[in-house]
């Protein structure tokens, strides 16, 4: 915020975010003074389930997992935020408390604004409410797909779906490496896919032996995307 307005606008995440880039310049200018920058280290919590819902976060760099914790301590990850410009906590925007927790998977930077400031901007520029509805709808649809995967697919199909998702987000981030970065531990990935760690490792080995993927230090390398898409679809 110490930079001149024209420089701030030229580099603002709102110009590249899927959600904000179509807003009018006037609406962006109205939101911009409310934005603040914040950094989180790996394992830092952006917020915890039950905390007061007071901010909307816009991802700049890094990856964030959004999850619920069960009474036995196990986690169910229902959202991975990886693409710059994606929103975190938009599903809690009109709630008093967060319904889930958000944790940095690596070093993360975000822009954030208070919900009350966002509401004031929405009152001045109705187009912003359309943007928020679009964000919440996209988040809801992603969660519905996740639930459908857990209910209808076997372990191998769930794993293939996850690797295809990694490939799609890899391209959306315009990454050049052939290796798909996977920041989840095997325990976290097993919990996310709703399988045991042993079943997950067996499924990974099955895809590897079929030469559909190879394992790299960063995560996965896709050798046959079409085969993975077929498995994901139950073919």
Wavefront OBJ file of the C-alpha trace (Angstrom):
o trace
v 0.000 0.000 0.000
v 3.037 2.308 0.153
v 3.293 2.199 -3.668
v 1.509 4.652 -5.980
v -2.010 3.578 -6.948
v -1.154 2.975 -10.616
v 1.643 0.548 -9.664
v -0.545 -1.241 -7.132
v -3.266 -1.687 -9.731
v -0.823 -2.976 -12.328
v 0.330 -5.794 -10.052
v -2.838 -6.476 -8.035
v -4.052 -10.081 -7.722
v -7.519 -8.777 -8.566
v -6.428 -8.351 -12.175
v -5.500 -12.030 -12.510
v -7.882 -13.758 -10.087
v -10.551 -15.866 -11.751
v -13.103 -14.177 -9.496
v -12.123 -10.515 -9.584
v -10.598 -9.888 -13.006
v -13.960 -9.087 -14.647
v -14.918 -6.500 -12.036
v -15.038 -2.872 -13.113
v -12.013 -0.745 -12.302
v -14.159 1.270 -9.908
v -15.141 -1.851 -7.940
v -11.501 -2.990 -7.758
v -10.439 0.432 -6.513
v -13.152 0.259 -3.862
v -11.900 -3.114 -2.587
v -8.187 -2.436 -2.866
v -7.659 -0.162 0.182
v -9.126 -2.907 2.393
v -6.597 -5.523 1.227
v -3.724 -6.496 3.501
v -0.796 -8.835 2.879
v 0.022 -11.718 5.205
v 2.498 -14.610 5.183
v 2.176 -18.051 6.763
v 4.844 -20.678 7.315
v 4.317 -24.393 6.684
v 1.882 -25.875 9.234
v 0.623 -22.412 10.260
v -3.152 -22.159 10.670
v -4.981 -19.487 8.699
v -7.972 -20.236 10.915
v -9.434 -23.113 12.921
v -12.861 -24.702 12.899
v -15.054 -22.756 15.298
v -13.027 -19.521 15.063
v -14.983 -16.356 14.323
v -15.414 -15.933 10.573
v -14.049 -12.443 9.987
v -11.853 -12.450 6.865
v -11.803 -13.510 3.229
v -8.416 -14.688 1.925
v -7.080 -14.501 -1.643
v -4.210 -16.892 -2.345
v -1.068 -15.328 -3.797
v 1.513 -18.116 -3.427
v 1.714 -21.536 -1.812
v -0.899 -24.178 -1.038
v -3.561 -24.459 1.656
v -5.600 -27.452 2.781
v -9.112 -26.933 4.133
v -10.406 -29.756 6.325
v -12.682 -30.893 9.133
v -11.456 -32.797 12.189
v -13.410 -35.747 13.572
v -13.695 -36.580 17.299
v -11.098 -39.374 16.858
v -8.586 -36.793 15.607
v -8.643 -37.848 11.951
v -8.888 -35.186 9.285
v -11.112 -35.107 6.218
v -9.592 -32.763 3.643
v -12.322 -31.439 1.385
v -10.506 -28.659 -0.442
v -6.992 -27.874 -1.691
v -6.324 -24.245 -2.591
v -3.368 -24.037 -4.969
v -4.088 -21.572 -7.766
v -3.164 -17.888 -7.223
v -6.344 -15.844 -7.037
v -8.406 -18.634 -5.477
v -10.461 -17.738 -2.419
v -10.183 -19.242 1.046
v -13.078 -19.077 3.543
v -15.596 -17.823 0.963
v -17.982 -20.598 2.075
v -17.970 -19.100 5.592
v -18.550 -15.545 4.435
v -22.071 -15.247 5.879
v -21.479 -17.461 8.919
v -20.472 -16.413 12.430
v -17.855 -19.174 12.748
v -15.667 -21.221 10.419
v -17.040 -24.659 9.628
v -13.581 -26.036 8.840
v -9.881 -25.359 9.388
v -7.289 -24.033 6.917
v -3.596 -24.932 7.198
v -0.596 -23.879 5.099
v 1.000 -26.870 3.338
v 4.132 -24.809 2.611
v 5.067 -21.136 2.742
v 1.912 -19.233 1.862
v 1.158 -15.588 1.133
v -2.335 -14.168 0.901
v -4.184 -10.922 0.519
v -7.065 -10.689 2.958
v -9.843 -8.293 3.794
v -12.312 -8.046 6.630
v -15.783 -9.376 5.905
v -17.309 -6.113 7.152
v -15.228 -4.127 4.638
v -16.259 -6.538 1.890
v -19.923 -6.088 2.810
v -19.576 -2.303 2.568
v -18.025 -2.622 -0.892
v -20.842 -4.982 -1.946
v -23.380 -2.349 -0.901
v -21.629 0.197 -3.128
v -20.980 -2.174 -6.062
v -23.546 -4.930 -6.538
v -21.336 -6.700 -9.105
v -19.090 -7.829 -6.250
v -21.943 -9.910 -4.771
v -22.177 -11.794 -8.090
v -18.474 -12.543 -7.779
v -18.934 -13.896 -4.258
v -21.888 -16.045 -5.315
v -19.798 -17.447 -8.152
v -16.993 -18.274 -5.713
v -19.317 -20.004 -3.258
v -21.019 -21.945 -6.065
v -17.684 -23.147 -7.377
v -16.643 -24.194 -3.878
v -19.918 -26.042 -3.332
v -19.665 -27.852 -6.658
v -16.098 -28.935 -5.849
v -17.270 -30.311 -2.500
v -20.173 -32.168 -4.153
v -17.749 -33.778 -6.623
v -15.496 -34.766 -3.725
v -18.397 -36.427 -1.877
v -19.440 -38.202 -5.085
v -15.888 -39.509 -5.516
v -15.892 -40.907 -1.982
v -19.307 -42.518 -2.391
v -19.104 -43.957 -5.898
v -15.463 -44.670 -6.732
v -13.082 -47.352 -5.562
v -9.624 -46.553 -4.190
v -7.867 -46.716 -7.559
v -10.438 -44.444 -9.197
v -10.171 -41.933 -6.346
v -6.386 -41.829 -6.643
v -6.560 -41.401 -10.428
v -9.075 -38.563 -9.960
v -6.707 -36.842 -7.542
v -3.725 -37.101 -9.912
v -5.834 -35.739 -12.789
v -6.843 -32.853 -10.475
v -3.152 -32.198 -9.746
v -2.465 -32.117 -13.489
v -5.262 -29.602 -14.094
v -4.144 -27.281 -11.289
v -0.519 -27.692 -12.482
v -1.485 -26.297 -15.887
v -3.667 -23.551 -14.397
v -0.624 -22.364 -12.431
v 1.391 -22.446 -15.713
v 4.111 -24.578 -14.153
v 6.724 -25.857 -16.582
v 8.042 -28.897 -14.699
v 6.807 -32.341 -15.764
v 6.586 -33.355 -12.106
v 3.291 -32.676 -10.334
v 3.985 -31.235 -6.918
v 2.090 -33.114 -4.201
v 2.356 -31.378 -0.834
v 0.208 -33.901 1.045
v 1.769 -36.646 3.119
v 0.617 -40.206 2.441
v -1.436 -40.075 5.651
v -3.122 -36.806 4.571
v -3.790 -38.110 1.056
v -5.255 -41.351 2.409
v -7.559 -39.365 4.707
v -8.588 -37.095 1.849
v -9.411 -40.039 -0.419
v -11.162 -41.931 2.357
v -8.917 -45.015 2.185
v -6.356 -46.632 4.457
v -2.703 -45.761 4.003
v -1.985 -49.367 2.990
v -4.678 -49.267 0.305
v -3.325 -45.941 -0.969
v 0.228 -47.267 -1.266
v -1.046 -50.377 -3.051
v -3.026 -48.214 -5.522
v -0.011 -45.990 -6.200
v 2.086 -49.079 -6.877
v -0.589 -50.423 -9.226
v -0.571 -47.243 -11.325
v 3.216 -47.217 -11.282
v 3.536 -50.850 -12.446
v 1.081 -50.119 -15.267
v 3.377 -47.254 -16.395
v 0.604 -44.694 -15.948
v 2.652 -42.676 -13.440
v 6.113 -42.542 -11.958
v 7.035 -41.345 -8.479
v 9.282 -38.312 -8.164
v 10.724 -36.414 -5.229
v 8.153 -33.666 -5.797
v 5.163 -35.982 -6.149
v 3.896 -37.665 -9.299
v 4.872 -37.645 -12.964
v 2.076 -38.584 -15.370
v 3.099 -41.018 -18.102
v -0.389 -41.726 -19.513
v -2.961 -39.018 -18.747
v -5.659 -40.639 -20.902
v -5.393 -43.890 -18.953
v -5.742 -41.976 -15.669
v -8.773 -40.085 -16.971
v -10.354 -43.389 -18.049
v -9.762 -44.931 -14.629
v -11.105 -41.799 -12.935
v -14.285 -42.093 -15.020
v -14.679 -45.776 -14.158
v -13.773 -47.005 -17.641
l 1 2 3 4 5 6 7 8 9 10 11 12 13 14 15 16 17 18 19 20 21 22 23 24 25 26 27 28 29 30 31 32 33 34 35 36 37 38 39 40 41 42 43 44 45 46 47 48 49 50 51 52 53 54 55 56 57 58 59 60 61 62 63 64 65 66 67 68 69 70 71 72 73 74 75 76 77 78 79 80 81 82 83 84 85 86 87 88 89 90 91 92 93 94 95 96 97 98 99 100 101 102 103 104 105 106 107 108 109 110 111 112 113 114 115 116 117 118 119 120 121 122 123 124 125 126 127 128 129 130 131 132 133 134 135 136 137 138 139 140 141 142 143 144 145 146 147 148 149 150 151 152 153 154 155 156 157 158 159 160 161 162 163 164 165 166 167 168 169 170 171 172 173 174 175 176 177 178 179 180 181 182 183 184 185 186 187 188 189 190 191 192 193 194 195 196 197 198 199 200 201 202 203 204 205 206 207 208 209 210 211 212 213 214 215 216 217 218 219 220 221 222 223 224 225 226 227 228 229 230 231 232 233 234 235
